[in-house]
């Protein structure tokens, strides 16, 4: 069964009757573990909840298998305590194990709730340790309890070792993580150590877990825990230097396709691009990742190839334009346009740098040339691909390229594509290219029946590169759609105060919609000090909303 078929089963489970839900869960449970996880990953919160509910309704081995996958693969969208409340009612020996997986992935409040729900299912020592670890960080911070946890973990029974591992993970010190990491070499303690590492601070656990991924005996379990750790990193925190190289080295070294797919995700999400962009072995690994069974890995490896800045990356991405998964295909299409663009951002500084960097300068130039050569293939995706996500990516890619040769295809798509989201992105691409021939079709698109498309056209036609401020003034005064008028106000503010101030001030006095007036006030704020008197008049606007925006903008101008 393919991943796409698995995603189709999710629709059946979400919307089918009782019999269809049962059959869907049973068929999903029959899938290979990695394919099932890929099918469940990135579902919406409502789908995740219904999937967990359906799995628990079915119960038995199949239900628990699907429930566990939901907990692991869709953890961002799952109500862990609600699942555990249902799990403790099931008469199945593995139910508590799935509940403990949920415990490991919940936040502090969820773990405290789950610990209380599990109290009747566990031995007193395990229940007490779980609740203490979740509900009272101070309990863990006392040295005597830290020593007790380490001693219990090293020498306790199976039950007490799991409790101690979770306690050490919640403690989250370098010493407690080192204790858990050392235990990965002990076959009997691996599962408990991974459970503890899964809730420890991800910045401390990523490197030991990456090392563990190179051990074939525990690689799959370790890579699952590594993904959990990396996904918990702060948004703006990336691993650099030696820590980043440890993850990258593991991604290059492993041979198991499922483990490599998870390591691709870990590097994509958790490692700064500067760590790997110049490494030849990484480039070869990312190219080969186009053959991985996991579509998410193919998608993420395509995005990473864009950061390498190599002309050869474009060739590798072009080969993925027929990927059977639309998200992976879309990623390849958009990434092909970014290889030259991203490295091109460094191009000017490279030209001015020392001759030691001349090979990087040559690579940048070659990547830009190769990206331009990819234009026909990207344009074809826009015109013929059957999936809107891919056509949207192609439109964005053509806008990134900024090549006038794309204008005709973009205009055709703007006027004929059945998806309003595609038409919106096509309009934005035309705005980035800013060819004069795009102005008439963009004006027509302002009458599109769908608001998304009208909004994209309004943003596009407002590009100052078109140099038609008088057109923007007419649209600001006369267009029927308030959202279009708001977009035009912001666009007009990108022109000089001499061109924009008077039209915006007049529109503020005559605009009937308070939402648009708020946008006009913000646009005036973008003009800075010359607009202060006009903004001050908005303090007396009959709408509190507009007056509050005016006060906020004036405060920023002080």
Secondary structure by P-SEA (a helix, b strand, c coil): ccaaaaaaaaaaaacccaaaaaaaaaaaaaccaaaaaaaaccccaaaaaaaaaaaaaaccaaaaaaaaaaacccccccaaaaaaaaaaaccccaaaaaaaaaaaaccaaaaaaaaaaacccccaaaaaaaaaacccccccccaaaaaaaaaaaacccaaaaaaaaaaaaaaccaaaaaaaaaaccccccaaaaaaaaaaccccccaaaaaaaaaccccaaaaaaaaaaaaaacccccccccaaaaaaaaaaaccccaaaaaaaaaaaacccccccccccaaaaaaaaaccccccaaaaaaaaaaaaacccaaaaaaaaaacccccaaaaaaaaaaaaaaaaaaaaaaaaaaaccccaaaaaaaaaaaaaaaaaaaaaaaaaacccccaaaaaaaaaaaaaaccccaaaaaaaaacccccaaaaaaaaaaaaaaccccaaaaaaaacccccaaaaaaaaaaaaccccccaaaaaaaacccccaaaaaaaaaaaaaccccccaaaaaaaaaccccaaaaaaaaaaaaaacccaaaaaaaacccccaaaaaaaaaaaaaac
